[in-house]
Amino acid sequence: MSESKKLTQENIVNYLKNYGFVFPDSEIYGGLANAWDFGPVGVLLKNNLKALWWKEFVTKVPNSVGLDSAIINNPRMYKASGHLANFSDPLIDCKDCHQRFRADKLIEEFAPDADVSEASSFDKLEKVIADYHIKCPNCGKENWTNIRKFNLMFKTFIGVTEGDLNTVYLRPETCQPIFADFMLIHRATRQKLPFAVCQIGKSFRNEITPGNFIFRTREFEQMEIEYFTYPETSMDDFEIWLKKVTNFLLNKINLNPENFRPKEIPKDELSHYSKRTVDIYYNYPHGFSELWGIAHRGTHDLSSHIKESGKELFYLEPDGKKIVPEVIEPSVGCDRLFYAICVDKIEIQELADGESREVFHLNYDLAPYKICVLPLSNKLQKEANEIYLSILDKGISATYDESGSIGKRYRRQDAIGTPFCITVDFETANDQKVTIRNRDTMTQERVFITEIFNYIENNKF
């Protein structure tokens, strides 16, 4: 095989659409900008990804519990957290064409070597835009307004009237309900410090400039952990969680280590709640961008909710001492991780015979379908269907394909990441064997029907 073809974002978007992973939302009506639906194969991959995350960070971690909170919460929660006052992006307008842009993203695109971040002051951003003579991408003019705040909270109303008293917000992150429910969780589960509360759920942000496929959207799914711990051990715990996250990417997702790297956020650029933050950046087609953040939030959130609510949120030691725990937060966007997996694992291989094949190198745990059953001929449907149903009966995700040449059917399964194909041929009835093909190596082996499950279990990759 020769060197594989490097894929662009457009290649990946088309690939995922063609094979049923991700579709443009409401496409028959012209779509909705930066809104995407996960198709029949994509939803399986995404569910497998969430299940793997849950297994590694909840099921297998001592003193780790889950939560599934409401999307619409009491707005005082977001007053306490600072979202109503501070959850904003730097908005800048072109005075000529009146297009609006996020200032730091303009700089990121047109002055990538400039030393700025999301935490940079408006004065610094404006100076960089002027010094680099950044022009409007829409009209080409260099005539900007001053930068101002744009709050990212999605606002809606409850009840039959619209007004300030009925205003609520779609949650912009999944963590705040965890802090608000801290005492309820602590009392119900009787957890002892340190312990983790984990949640997978939708969040909503009215982004100024969403884009880069599913990397930045207005509706997205987060997988977040709030790890409550003692102040004196919190920095050591931070390092432990950083290692856990890195290990997950390397050994469970099997991302290429050359494609991601940690970035320590300088102290003068930390968010207002953070004592320390390390962001793990992944090399997407549009460049290195944040994939996973590990933040030391200190006591900021619990203390803010104590002040706003007037209620006590503390951990009670056996000796009666009350402690406001510090918090380590590893947070990853499920959609961003899904995208990173696609970038990392989709390959267009040039074969020795001059042909090419599309292959999605998903490991067994992530693969949408673990097995595909293929009758070599329509005359073998009965035998093949019996094997297919026996696989489903074991609770193994599998698919069945009887249309087209066997070579084309293999290629289809390669493209959606199916690790094993089982071919039922005319010898099966005589020798009670099938041919099992390995996706990555394309090697084939004859196996007794009674040994299919043992073979798959012993050869998973």
C-alpha positions as CSV (number, residue, x, y, z in Angstrom):
1,M,0.0,0.0,0.0
2,S,1.2,3.5,-0.8
3,E,0.8,6.5,1.4
4,S,-2.8,7.2,2.5
5,K,-4.6,10.3,1.2
6,K,-4.9,13.2,3.7
7,L,-8.5,14.2,4.1
8,T,-9.8,17.8,4.2
9,Q,-12.8,18.9,6.2
10,E,-14.9,18.7,3.1
11,N,-13.8,15.1,2.4
12,I,-14.8,14.1,5.9
13,V,-18.2,15.9,5.8
14,N,-19.1,14.2,2.6
15,Y,-17.8,10.8,3.8
16,L,-19.9,11.0,7.0
17,K,-23.0,12.1,5.0
18,N,-22.6,9.4,2.4
19,Y,-22.3,6.5,4.9
20,G,-25.0,7.7,7.3
21,F,-22.9,9.1,10.2
22,V,-23.8,12.8,10.1
23,F,-26.5,14.6,8.0
24,P,-27.2,18.4,7.6
25,D,-30.2,19.2,9.7
26,S,-33.5,19.8,7.8
27,E,-31.7,19.6,4.5
28,I,-34.9,19.4,2.4
29,Y,-35.7,22.9,3.6
30,G,-32.3,24.3,2.8
31,G,-30.8,23.3,6.2
32,L,-30.0,25.4,9.2
33,A,-26.5,26.8,9.5
34,N,-24.2,24.7,11.7
35,A,-27.0,22.3,12.7
36,W,-26.3,18.6,12.2
37,D,-28.2,15.3,12.8
38,F,-26.4,12.1,13.7
39,G,-27.6,9.4,11.2
40,P,-28.3,5.7,11.8
41,V,-24.6,4.7,11.9
42,G,-23.4,7.9,13.5
43,V,-25.8,7.6,16.5
44,L,-24.4,4.1,17.1
45,L,-20.8,5.4,17.1
46,K,-21.8,8.3,19.3
47,N,-23.7,6.1,21.8
48,N,-20.7,3.7,21.9
49,L,-18.4,6.7,22.6
50,K,-20.6,7.9,25.5
51,A,-20.9,4.4,26.9
52,L,-17.1,4.0,26.8
53,W,-16.6,7.3,28.5
54,W,-19.1,6.4,31.2
55,K,-17.5,3.0,31.7
56,E,-14.0,4.5,32.2
57,F,-14.9,7.6,34.2
58,V,-18.0,6.5,36.2
59,T,-18.3,2.7,36.4
60,K,-14.6,2.0,36.9
61,V,-13.8,5.0,39.1
62,P,-14.4,4.5,42.9
63,N,-16.8,7.0,44.4
64,S,-18.1,8.2,41.1
65,V,-21.8,8.8,40.5
66,G,-24.0,10.2,37.8
67,L,-26.6,12.9,37.3
68,D,-29.1,13.7,34.5
69,S,-30.3,17.3,35.2
70,A,-32.8,19.5,33.5
71,I,-31.9,21.7,30.6
72,I,-33.9,24.7,31.8
73,N,-33.0,25.8,35.3
74,N,-33.9,28.6,37.7
75,P,-32.1,31.7,36.3
76,R,-30.6,32.5,39.6
77,M,-28.3,29.6,39.1
78,Y,-26.7,31.4,36.2
79,K,-26.6,34.7,38.1
80,A,-24.6,32.9,40.8
81,S,-22.3,31.2,38.3
82,G,-21.6,34.5,36.6
83,H,-23.0,33.4,33.2
84,L,-25.5,36.3,33.0
85,A,-22.8,38.9,33.6
86,N,-19.7,37.3,32.1
87,F,-20.6,34.5,29.7
88,S,-19.9,36.4,26.5
89,D,-17.8,36.5,23.4
90,P,-15.9,39.5,21.9
91,L,-18.3,40.8,19.2
92,I,-17.0,43.1,16.4
93,D,-18.9,44.6,13.5
94,C,-17.9,45.7,10.0
95,K,-19.1,49.2,9.6
96,D,-19.4,48.8,5.9
97,C,-21.3,45.6,5.3
98,H,-22.6,45.2,8.9
99,Q,-21.5,41.6,9.2
100,R,-20.7,40.5,12.8
101,F,-17.7,38.4,13.8
102,R,-16.1,37.0,17.0
103,A,-12.9,39.1,17.3
104,D,-10.6,36.4,18.7
105,K,-11.6,34.0,15.9
106,L,-10.9,36.6,13.3
107,I,-7.4,36.9,14.7
108,E,-7.0,33.1,14.9
109,E,-7.8,32.9,11.2
110,F,-6.0,35.9,9.8
111,A,-3.2,36.4,12.3
112,P,-2.5,32.9,13.7
113,D,0.9,34.0,15.1
114,A,-0.5,36.7,17.2
115,D,-0.3,36.1,21.0
116,V,-4.0,36.2,22.0
117,S,-6.5,33.8,23.6
118,E,-10.1,33.7,24.6
119,A,-9.1,35.5,27.8
120,S,-7.3,38.4,26.1
121,S,-8.6,41.9,26.9
122,F,-10.7,43.8,24.3
123,D,-8.0,46.4,24.1
124,K,-5.4,43.8,23.2
125,L,-7.7,42.2,20.6
126,E,-8.4,45.6,19.0
127,K,-4.7,46.4,18.8
128,V,-3.9,43.1,17.1
129,I,-6.7,43.6,14.6
130,A,-5.3,47.1,13.8
131,D,-1.6,46.1,13.8
132,Y,-2.2,43.1,11.5
133,H,-4.6,45.1,9.3
134,I,-7.2,42.4,9.4
135,K,-9.9,43.1,6.8
136,C,-13.6,42.0,6.9
137,P,-13.8,38.5,5.3
138,N,-17.1,39.5,3.7
139,C,-16.4,42.8,2.0
140,G,-12.7,43.2,2.3
141,K,-12.8,46.6,4.1
142,E,-10.9,47.5,7.3
143,N,-13.5,49.5,9.1
144,W,-14.4,48.0,12.5
145,T,-16.5,49.0,15.4
146,N,-15.1,48.7,19.0
147,I,-15.4,45.2,20.5
148,R,-18.3,44.6,22.9
149,K,-19.7,41.7,24.8
150,F,-22.2,39.3,23.3
151,N,-23.9,37.0,25.9
152,L,-24.1,33.5,24.6
153,M,-27.0,32.3,26.7
154,F,-30.1,31.2,24.8
155,K,-33.1,33.0,26.3
156,T,-36.6,31.7,26.4
157,F,-39.8,32.2,28.5
158,I,-41.9,30.0,30.7
159,G,-45.7,30.4,31.1
160,V,-48.1,32.3,28.8
161,T,-46.5,35.7,28.9
162,E,-43.1,37.0,27.9
163,G,-41.2,39.3,30.3
164,D,-38.3,39.6,32.7
165,L,-40.2,37.7,35.4
166,N,-40.7,34.7,33.0
167,T,-37.3,34.7,31.5
168,V,-35.2,31.5,31.7
169,Y,-32.2,30.2,29.9
170,L,-31.1,27.0,28.2
171,R,-28.2,25.7,30.1
172,P,-24.8,26.7,28.5
173,E,-23.0,23.9,30.3
174,T,-23.9,20.8,32.2
175,C,-21.8,21.5,35.4
176,Q,-23.9,24.1,37.2
177,P,-26.8,21.7,38.1
178,I,-24.2,19.4,39.6
179,F,-23.1,22.2,42.0
180,A,-26.6,23.2,42.8
181,D,-27.5,19.6,43.6
182,F,-24.3,19.0,45.6
183,M,-25.9,18.6,49.1
184,L,-28.7,16.3,47.7
185,I,-26.1,14.1,46.0
186,H,-23.9,14.1,49.1
187,R,-26.7,13.1,51.4
188,A,-28.4,10.6,49.1
189,T,-25.2,8.7,48.2
190,R,-23.3,9.2,51.5
191,Q,-20.1,9.6,49.4
192,K,-16.9,10.5,51.2
193,L,-14.4,13.0,49.8
194,P,-13.0,12.7,47.3
195,F,-15.9,11.8,45.0
196,A,-17.0,12.6,41.4
197,V,-20.3,13.5,39.9
198,C,-20.6,12.9,36.2
199,Q,-23.0,14.0,33.5
200,I,-23.6,13.6,29.8
201,G,-26.1,16.0,28.3
202,K,-27.0,18.8,25.8
203,S,-25.8,22.3,26.2
204,F,-26.7,25.4,24.2
205,R,-24.6,28.5,23.3
206,N,-25.7,31.2,20.9
207,E,-22.3,31.3,19.2
208,I,-21.5,34.3,17.0
209,T,-19.5,32.3,14.5
210,P,-20.1,28.6,14.8
211,G,-18.5,26.4,12.2
212,N,-15.8,23.9,11.3
213,F,-18.5,21.2,10.9
214,I,-19.5,19.7,14.3
215,F,-16.5,21.3,16.1
216,R,-18.5,24.4,17.1
217,T,-22.2,24.3,17.1
218,R,-25.0,26.1,19.0
219,E,-26.4,22.8,20.3
220,F,-23.9,20.2,21.5
221,E,-23.4,17.4,23.9
222,Q,-20.9,17.5,26.8
223,M,-19.4,14.8,29.0
224,E,-18.3,16.5,32.2
225,I,-16.9,15.4,35.6
226,E,-16.9,17.5,38.8
227,Y,-14.5,15.9,41.2
228,F,-15.0,17.2,44.7
229,T,-11.8,16.9,46.8
230,Y,-9.9,18.3,49.8
231,P,-8.1,21.6,49.2
232,E,-4.7,20.3,50.3
233,T,-4.8,17.4,47.8
234,S,-6.5,19.2,44.9
235,M,-3.4,20.0,42.9
236,D,-2.3,16.3,43.1
237,D,-5.8,15.3,42.0
238,F,-5.5,17.6,39.1
239,E,-2.5,15.7,37.8
240,I,-4.2,12.4,38.3
241,W,-7.2,13.5,36.2
242,L,-4.9,14.9,33.5
243,K,-3.2,11.5,33.3
244,K,-6.6,9.7,33.2
245,V,-7.8,11.8,30.3
246,T,-4.6,11.3,28.4
247,N,-4.7,7.6,29.0
248,F,-8.3,7.5,27.7
249,L,-7.3,9.2,24.5
250,L,-4.3,7.0,24.0
251,N,-5.4,3.6,25.1
252,K,-9.3,3.6,24.9
253,I,-9.9,5.8,21.9
254,N,-6.4,5.0,20.4
255,L,-5.8,8.5,19.0
256,N,-2.5,9.1,17.4
257,P,-0.4,10.9,20.0
258,E,1.1,13.1,17.3
259,N,-2.3,14.6,16.7
260,F,-3.0,15.9,20.2
261,R,-1.1,17.9,22.7
262,P,-1.6,19.5,26.1
263,K,-1.5,23.3,26.5
264,E,-1.0,24.9,29.9
265,I,-3.1,28.1,30.1
266,P,-1.0,31.0,31.4
267,K,-2.1,32.4,34.8
268,D,-3.0,35.8,33.3
269,E,-5.3,34.2,30.8
270,L,-7.2,31.8,33.2
271,S,-10.9,32.0,33.5
272,H,-12.2,33.9,36.5
273,Y,-13.1,30.6,38.3
274,S,-9.9,28.7,37.5
275,K,-6.8,28.1,39.6
276,R,-5.2,26.1,36.8
277,T,-6.3,24.9,33.4
278,V,-4.8,22.5,30.9
279,D,-6.5,22.2,27.5
280,I,-5.8,19.2,25.3
281,Y,-5.6,20.4,21.7
282,Y,-6.3,18.2,18.7
283,N,-5.1,18.7,15.1
284,Y,-8.4,19.1,13.2
285,P,-8.4,19.9,9.5
286,H,-8.8,23.6,10.5
287,G,-5.8,23.4,12.8
288,F,-5.0,22.6,16.5
289,S,-8.1,23.5,18.6
290,E,-9.4,22.6,22.0
291,L,-10.7,19.1,22.5
292,W,-10.7,18.5,26.2
293,G,-10.3,20.9,29.1
294,I,-9.1,20.0,32.7
295,A,-9.8,22.9,35.0
296,H,-9.1,23.5,38.7
297,R,-12.3,25.4,39.7
298,G,-11.4,25.7,43.4
299,T,-14.4,26.6,45.5
300,H,-15.7,29.2,43.1
301,D,-18.9,27.5,42.1
302,L,-20.0,26.2,45.5
303,S,-19.1,29.4,47.2
304,S,-21.1,31.4,44.5
305,H,-24.2,29.3,45.0
306,I,-23.9,29.5,48.8
307,K,-23.9,33.3,48.5
308,E,-26.7,33.6,46.0
309,S,-29.0,30.9,47.5
310,G,-28.3,31.5,51.1
311,K,-28.1,27.7,51.6
312,E,-25.2,25.8,52.9
313,L,-23.3,23.6,50.5
314,F,-20.6,21.8,52.4
315,Y,-19.1,18.4,53.1
316,L,-19.5,17.2,56.6
317,E,-16.6,15.4,58.1
318,P,-17.2,12.6,60.7
319,D,-16.0,15.0,63.4
320,G,-18.6,17.6,62.4
321,K,-16.2,19.9,60.5
322,K,-17.8,21.6,57.5
323,I,-15.6,21.8,54.3
324,V,-16.4,23.5,51.1
325,P,-14.6,21.1,48.7
326,E,-12.5,22.2,45.8
327,V,-13.3,20.9,42.3
328,I,-11.4,19.5,39.4
329,E,-13.4,19.5,36.2
330,P,-12.4,17.4,33.1
331,S,-14.8,18.4,30.4
332,V,-15.1,17.2,26.8
333,G,-17.5,17.9,24.0
334,C,-18.9,14.6,22.8
335,D,-19.3,16.0,19.2
336,R,-15.7,17.3,19.2
337,L,-14.4,14.0,20.3
338,F,-16.5,12.2,17.7
339,Y,-15.0,14.5,15.1
340,A,-11.5,13.9,16.3
341,I,-12.0,10.2,16.0
342,C,-13.2,10.6,12.4
343,V,-10.2,12.7,11.5
344,D,-7.9,10.2,13.2
345,K,-9.4,7.0,12.0
346,I,-10.8,7.5,8.5
347,E,-8.3,6.5,5.8
348,I,-8.3,6.3,2.0
349,Q,-5.8,3.5,1.2
350,E,-4.2,3.2,-2.1
351,L,-3.9,-0.5,-2.8
352,A,-1.2,-2.4,-4.7
353,D,-3.6,-3.2,-7.6
354,G,-4.1,0.5,-8.2
355,E,-7.5,0.6,-6.6
356,S,-8.3,2.4,-3.3
357,R,-10.5,1.6,-0.3
358,E,-12.1,3.7,2.4
359,V,-11.6,2.3,5.8
360,F,-12.7,3.6,9.2
361,H,-10.2,2.1,11.8
362,L,-12.5,2.1,14.8
363,N,-11.7,-0.2,17.6
364,Y,-14.2,-2.9,18.5
365,D,-15.8,-1.0,21.4
366,L,-16.5,2.1,19.3
367,A,-17.5,0.4,16.0
368,P,-21.2,1.0,15.2
369,Y,-21.6,-2.7,14.0
370,K,-19.2,-5.3,15.4
371,I,-20.1,-7.9,12.7
372,C,-21.7,-8.0,9.3
373,V,-23.2,-11.2,8.0
374,L,-22.9,-11.7,4.2
375,P,-24.5,-14.6,2.2
376,L,-22.3,-15.3,-0.8
377,S,-25.5,-15.9,-2.8
378,N,-29.2,-15.2,-2.4
379,K,-29.7,-19.0,-2.2
380,L,-27.9,-18.9,1.2
381,Q,-30.1,-16.3,2.9
382,K,-31.7,-18.8,5.2
383,E,-28.4,-20.0,6.7
384,A,-27.0,-16.5,6.8
385,N,-30.1,-15.1,8.5
386,E,-30.0,-17.8,11.2
387,I,-26.4,-16.8,12.1
388,Y,-27.3,-13.1,12.0
389,L,-30.2,-13.5,14.4
390,S,-28.0,-15.6,16.7
391,I,-25.5,-12.7,16.9
392,L,-28.3,-10.2,17.7
393,D,-29.6,-12.5,20.3
394,K,-26.3,-12.3,22.1
395,G,-26.7,-8.5,22.3
396,I,-24.0,-7.8,19.8
397,S,-24.6,-5.0,17.4
398,A,-24.5,-6.5,13.9
399,T,-25.8,-5.8,10.4
400,Y,-26.7,-7.9,7.3
401,D,-25.9,-7.2,3.7
402,E,-26.9,-9.4,0.7
403,S,-26.8,-6.8,-2.1
404,G,-23.9,-6.5,-4.6
405,S,-20.7,-8.3,-5.2
406,I,-18.9,-9.7,-2.1
407,G,-16.0,-7.3,-2.7
408,K,-18.2,-4.2,-2.7
409,R,-20.0,-5.4,0.4
410,Y,-16.7,-5.8,2.1
411,R,-15.8,-2.2,1.1
412,R,-19.0,-0.9,2.5
413,Q,-18.3,-2.4,5.9
414,D,-14.7,-1.2,5.8
415,A,-16.0,2.3,5.3
416,I,-18.3,2.3,8.3
417,G,-15.8,0.6,10.6
418,T,-17.2,-2.9,11.0
419,P,-14.3,-5.0,12.4
420,F,-15.5,-8.4,11.2
421,C,-17.4,-9.7,8.2
422,I,-18.8,-13.3,8.3
423,T,-19.4,-14.8,4.8
424,V,-21.7,-17.7,4.5
425,D,-20.8,-19.8,1.3
426,F,-21.8,-22.9,-0.4
427,E,-19.5,-25.0,1.8
428,T,-21.1,-23.8,5.0
429,A,-23.8,-26.5,5.0
430,N,-21.2,-29.2,4.5
431,D,-18.4,-28.2,6.9
432,Q,-20.4,-26.0,9.3
433,K,-17.8,-23.3,8.8
434,V,-17.9,-19.6,7.7
435,T,-15.2,-17.2,6.5
436,I,-14.4,-14.4,8.9
437,R,-12.6,-11.4,7.4
438,N,-10.6,-8.9,9.4
439,R,-11.3,-5.2,8.4
440,D,-7.8,-3.8,8.9
441,T,-5.6,-6.7,7.6
442,M,-8.2,-8.0,5.1
443,T,-7.1,-11.5,6.1
444,Q,-9.7,-14.3,6.1
445,E,-10.1,-17.4,8.2
446,R,-12.4,-20.4,8.2
447,V,-14.1,-20.8,11.5
448,F,-16.8,-23.3,12.8
449,I,-20.2,-21.7,13.3
450,T,-20.1,-22.8,16.9
451,E,-16.8,-21.0,17.4
452,I,-17.9,-17.6,16.0
453,F,-18.4,-15.9,19.4
454,N,-15.2,-17.3,20.9
455,Y,-13.3,-16.2,17.8
456,I,-14.6,-12.7,17.9
457,E,-14.0,-12.4,21.6
458,N,-10.4,-13.6,21.2
459,N,-9.6,-11.4,18.2
460,K,-11.2,-8.1,19.1
461,F,-9.1,-5.0,18.3
